[in-house]
Amino acid sequence: MHVNRMSPWLKTLHSASLALVLVVPAGIVHAQVWPVKPIRLVIGYTPGGAAEGTLRTFSQKLEAILGQQLVVEYKPGAGATIGADFASKSAPDGYTLHLIDNGPLTIVPAGKKLGYDPLKSFTFIGLVNVGGTVLMGHPSVQANTLDELLKIARAKPGSLSYGTSGIGGTGHMSGELFKSVAKLDVVHIPYKGGGPAMAELLGGQIPLLFSSLTPAVPHIKAGKLRAYAVTSLVRSSAIPDVPTIAELGYPGFEAVTYFGLVGPAGLPKDIVTKTSDALLLVLKDKEVQEAIKKQGYEPMPTTGEVMAERVRTDLAKWTKVIKDVGITLE
């Protein structure tokens, strides 16, 4: 029987060649089968707010398409920039994604320097929804309309306060812009998310709140809280009886919130494509669209390229507004 005996150096060369052959396909296979484990989904707010509500509208169907669970990790604070900063510095392997809103992308960066660049530190996957905020009050406030509320605020400057989900969020911008155009002296109280802010309003600890629609709509419909106006240019389909600030004497007033999915910069193209295609498919589902509308938003299925352009445009817009109005985000 013939025995093939290799010299030591030939054995070494053969082993190295075999290892190279095995390593290269393994990398290709890994990219093709992503995801092979649960995906961490970062949210920059506390539970119970608009971000969590938005996630609930599409998460199960997205999980079904991707074949993996989305494991939520809350990182609230600093106008949701803590979560954004964390996500931007995560490994670009597809296993850390971020459900982000326009606050930490287009508002806070317009007024202060951060540890991330809103345009360069993320890979944009696609938008999910868009909608205004709502100015609402506790029943103890002796005003049934926006006009009556304004009379109270002007009669006693500084006596009223309004809460928001945090500094630099759309609620904060809505409040500061409205203070400017309506010439009001009311105090801003920021929270670490819409959930805590809503709890304080329901408990009567604060009289007013500029809230995202998701946590607000159920309480408005139940009659627990009073809605004065919404900040979008058109009325919300979820609460169509609530007028817009624009139609109540402040033409052109608009401040909207939108949520989208991003990953860290450098996310592989195949992972971006797979996630974006899955998200677009989910957002075309009628059940998902109805769930989004019930929360006061409109579905906003877009590609990552369209999301990036929207962020770029709004960043320029809010930079000008913050400068012109003199809003401080520190």
LINSUL-V690997 format. One record per residue. N is the residue number from 1. PHI is phi in degrees with one decimal (* if undefined). OMEGA is omega in degrees with one decimal (999 if undefined). Layout:
N,PHI,OMEGA ; N,PHI,OMEGA
This chain:
1,*,-178.4 ; 2,-87.0,177.9 ; 3,-113.4,-179.1 ; 4,-83.9,-178.4 ; 5,-105.9,179.0 ; 6,-92.1,172.2 ; 7,-72.1,-179.2 ; 8,-53.7,-176.4 ; 9,-72.0,175.8 ; 10,-68.5,177.0 ; 11,-62.1,-179.8 ; 12,-63.4,179.9 ; 13,-63.9,-179.9 ; 14,-62.8,-179.6 ; 15,-64.5,-179.7 ; 16,-64.6,-179.8 ; 17,-65.3,179.2 ; 18,-62.7,179.3 ; 19,-62.5,-179.9 ; 20,-64.3,179.9 ; 21,-62.2,-178.4 ; 22,-74.5,-175.4 ; 23,-69.2,-175.5 ; 24,-62.6,177.9 ; 25,-62.7,-179.5 ; 26,-60.1,178.8 ; 27,-65.3,179.8 ; 28,-67.1,179.3 ; 29,-61.5,-179.1 ; 30,-60.3,-179.5 ; 31,-66.2,-177.1 ; 32,-72.2,-173.8 ; 33,-96.2,178.0 ; 34,-53.3,-0.5 ; 35,-94.8,179.8 ; 36,-109.3,178.1 ; 37,-152.8,-180.0 ; 38,-55.5,-178.1 ; 39,-106.3,176.4 ; 40,-76.8,178.4 ; 41,-116.1,-177.1 ; 42,-84.1,172.5 ; 43,-124.9,-174.2 ; 44,-87.3,-179.7 ; 45,-130.7,175.5 ; 46,-76.5,177.4 ; 47,-61.7,174.1 ; 48,99.3,-177.8 ; 49,-100.2,-176.6 ; 50,-66.5,-178.9 ; 51,-64.0,179.3 ; 52,-65.5,178.2 ; 53,-62.0,177.5 ; 54,-62.6,-179.4 ; 55,-59.6,-177.7 ; 56,-63.2,-176.9 ; 57,-70.8,-174.4 ; 58,-133.1,-170.3 ; 59,-61.3,-176.7 ; 60,-62.9,-179.6 ; 61,-71.3,176.6 ; 62,-68.7,176.8 ; 63,-59.8,-179.0 ; 64,-62.7,-179.2 ; 65,-73.2,-178.3 ; 66,-76.2,179.0 ; 67,79.8,178.9 ; 68,-142.6,179.4 ; 69,-78.9,172.0 ; 70,-95.5,-178.5 ; 71,-98.8,-174.4 ; 72,-76.9,175.7 ; 73,-127.4,-177.7 ; 74,-86.6,176.7 ; 75,-135.6,-174.9 ; 76,-80.1,173.1 ; 77,122.2,175.0 ; 78,55.2,178.5 ; 79,63.9,179.7 ; 80,71.3,-179.9 ; 81,-79.1,176.5 ; 82,-65.5,177.9 ; 83,-64.9,179.6 ; 84,-64.1,179.7 ; 85,-63.6,178.9 ; 86,-60.8,-178.4 ; 87,-63.9,-177.9 ; 88,-65.7,-177.2 ; 89,-99.5,178.4 ; 90,-78.7,179.6 ; 91,-64.7,-179.6 ; 92,-81.6,-177.1 ; 93,-111.1,179.2 ; 94,88.4,-177.8 ; 95,-102.4,168.7 ; 96,-135.4,175.4 ; 97,-117.3,-175.4 ; 98,-137.7,171.5 ; 99,-87.5,-170.8 ; 100,-118.8,174.4 ; 101,-108.8,-174.0 ; 102,-74.1,179.5 ; 103,-56.9,-179.9 ; 104,-74.4,179.0 ; 105,-101.3,-171.8 ; 106,-126.1,-176.7 ; 107,-107.3,-179.2 ; 108,-59.6,178.6 ; 109,-63.0,179.0 ; 110,-77.6,-176.2 ; 111,-122.1,178.9 ; 112,-158.0,179.8 ; 113,-82.8,-177.8 ; 114,-123.8,-179.8 ; 115,-83.1,177.8 ; 116,-139.7,176.4 ; 117,-102.1,-175.2 ; 118,-61.6,-178.8 ; 119,-100.6,-174.3 ; 120,-105.6,-173.3 ; 121,-91.7,-177.2 ; 122,-129.6,167.6 ; 123,-104.4,-177.0 ; 124,-83.6,-177.0 ; 125,-105.3,177.1 ; 126,161.8,177.8 ; 127,-81.9,-179.3 ; 128,-113.3,-175.5 ; 129,-153.0,177.3 ; 130,-152.1,178.7 ; 131,-175.9,-179.7 ; 132,-84.5,171.6 ; 133,-105.9,-179.6 ; 134,-127.3,173.8 ; 135,-86.8,-176.7 ; 136,-133.8,-176.5 ; 137,-137.4,174.8 ; 138,-73.0,-179.6 ; 139,-57.1,179.8 ; 140,-70.4,177.3 ; 141,-72.1,-175.0 ; 142,-83.3,178.6 ; 143,-149.7,179.3 ; 144,-100.7,-179.0 ; 145,-131.2,178.4 ; 146,-63.2,-179.6 ; 147,-61.9,178.3 ; 148,-65.9,178.5 ; 149,-64.4,179.8 ; 150,-64.4,178.4 ; 151,-64.1,178.6 ; 152,-65.5,-177.4 ; 153,-64.4,-178.6 ; 154,-77.4,179.0 ; 155,-70.8,-179.5 ; 156,-133.2,-179.0 ; 157,-55.2,177.3 ; 158,81.8,-176.8 ; 159,-83.8,-179.9 ; 160,-102.4,175.8 ; 161,-131.3,176.7 ; 162,-132.4,178.3 ; 163,-95.4,174.2 ; 164,-146.6,179.3 ; 165,-72.3,177.8 ; 166,153.9,178.8 ; 167,-64.2,176.5 ; 168,87.9,176.8 ; 169,-81.3,-179.7 ; 170,-64.5,176.6 ; 171,-61.0,178.2 ; 172,-62.5,179.6 ; 173,-63.9,178.1 ; 174,-59.3,-178.8 ; 175,-65.2,-177.8 ; 176,-68.2,177.0 ; 177,-65.2,-179.2 ; 178,-67.8,175.0 ; 179,-56.7,-176.8 ; 180,-70.3,-175.4 ; 181,-74.0,-179.5 ; 182,-94.4,179.7 ; 183,54.8,-177.6 ; 184,-113.2,172.9 ; 185,-116.5,176.5 ; 186,-128.7,-171.5 ; 187,-98.2,178.3 ; 188,-86.8,175.7 ; 189,-122.8,-179.4 ; 190,-84.1,175.7 ; 191,-119.8,179.1 ; 192,-95.6,179.1 ; 193,137.6,-179.0 ; 194,-70.2,179.8 ; 195,-60.6,178.2 ; 196,-61.3,179.7 ; 197,-64.7,179.1 ; 198,-64.8,179.0 ; 199,-61.6,179.5 ; 200,-67.7,177.8 ; 201,-67.5,179.4 ; 202,-61.3,179.9 ; 203,-82.9,178.8 ; 204,81.7,178.8 ; 205,-72.1,173.0 ; 206,-127.9,-176.7 ; 207,-84.6,-173.6 ; 208,-134.0,179.0 ; 209,-152.5,167.1 ; 210,-93.6,-171.0 ; 211,-116.6,166.8 ; 212,-64.0,-173.7 ; 213,-72.7,-175.4 ; 214,-53.3,179.8 ; 215,-78.2,-173.9 ; 216,-86.7,-172.3 ; 217,-54.3,-179.1 ; 218,-59.3,-178.6 ; 219,-71.6,177.8 ; 220,-68.6,-179.5 ; 221,-66.2,179.9 ; 222,-80.5,179.3 ; 223,79.3,-179.7 ; 224,-79.0,-179.3 ; 225,-132.9,-177.2 ; 226,-105.9,178.2 ; 227,-96.5,-179.3 ; 228,-98.5,-177.6 ; 229,-170.2,173.4 ; 230,-109.1,-172.7 ; 231,-97.8,175.5 ; 232,-80.2,-179.9 ; 233,-72.4,177.7 ; 234,-119.8,-179.3 ; 235,-65.9,178.7 ; 236,-79.8,179.1 ; 237,-67.6,179.9 ; 238,-78.4,179.0 ; 239,-135.7,-172.5 ; 240,-65.1,180.0 ; 241,-81.3,-179.4 ; 242,-87.8,-177.2 ; 243,-72.6,174.6 ; 244,-90.4,174.8 ; 245,-62.3,-179.1 ; 246,-60.6,-177.2 ; 247,-82.7,179.9 ; 248,-98.7,174.0 ; 249,111.3,-179.2 ; 250,-130.0,-175.3 ; 251,-54.2,176.8 ; 252,83.8,-179.7 ; 253,-66.3,179.5 ; 254,-152.6,172.9 ; 255,-150.5,-175.9 ; 256,-118.5,175.7 ; 257,-111.7,169.2 ; 258,-141.3,177.9 ; 259,-113.0,178.0 ; 260,-149.5,-179.5 ; 261,-106.7,177.7 ; 262,-134.6,171.4 ; 263,-132.1,176.6 ; 264,-64.6,175.2 ; 265,-58.7,177.7 ; 266,87.9,178.0 ; 267,-62.7,-178.3 ; 268,-54.2,-174.5 ; 269,-59.1,-177.7 ; 270,-66.7,178.2 ; 271,-70.9,177.9 ; 272,-60.6,-178.8 ; 273,-61.3,-178.5 ; 274,-63.3,-179.0 ; 275,-70.5,179.9 ; 276,-63.1,178.6 ; 277,-61.6,-179.9 ; 278,-65.8,180.0 ; 279,-65.4,178.4 ; 280,-61.5,179.2 ; 281,-64.2,179.7 ; 282,-62.9,-176.5 ; 283,-72.3,174.4 ; 284,-89.5,179.1 ; 285,-69.5,-176.5 ; 286,-62.3,178.6 ; 287,-63.6,178.9 ; 288,-65.7,179.8 ; 289,-60.7,178.8 ; 290,-65.9,178.9 ; 291,-63.2,178.4 ; 292,-66.2,-179.2 ; 293,-66.0,178.8 ; 294,-63.7,178.8 ; 295,-87.5,176.9 ; 296,96.2,-179.8 ; 297,-107.5,172.3 ; 298,-117.2,177.0 ; 299,-58.9,-176.5 ; 300,-136.5,-178.8 ; 301,-69.4,-179.9 ; 302,-144.0,173.2 ; 303,-81.3,177.0 ; 304,-63.8,-179.9 ; 305,-65.1,179.2 ; 306,-67.7,177.6 ; 307,-61.9,180.0 ; 308,-60.5,179.7 ; 309,-67.6,178.1 ; 310,-64.7,178.4 ; 311,-63.2,-179.5 ; 312,-62.0,-179.7 ; 313,-66.5,-177.4 ; 314,-70.8,176.5 ; 315,-62.4,177.7 ; 316,-65.7,-179.9 ; 317,-61.5,-175.8 ; 318,-72.0,175.1 ; 319,-61.7,178.8 ; 320,-67.9,-179.5 ; 321,-61.2,-178.8 ; 322,-59.9,179.1 ; 323,-68.9,-176.5 ; 324,-67.6,-177.4 ; 325,-82.3,-179.2 ; 326,81.7,-178.9 ; 327,-78.6,178.5 ; 328,-105.7,-179.1 ; 329,-107.7,-179.9 ; 330,-76.1,999
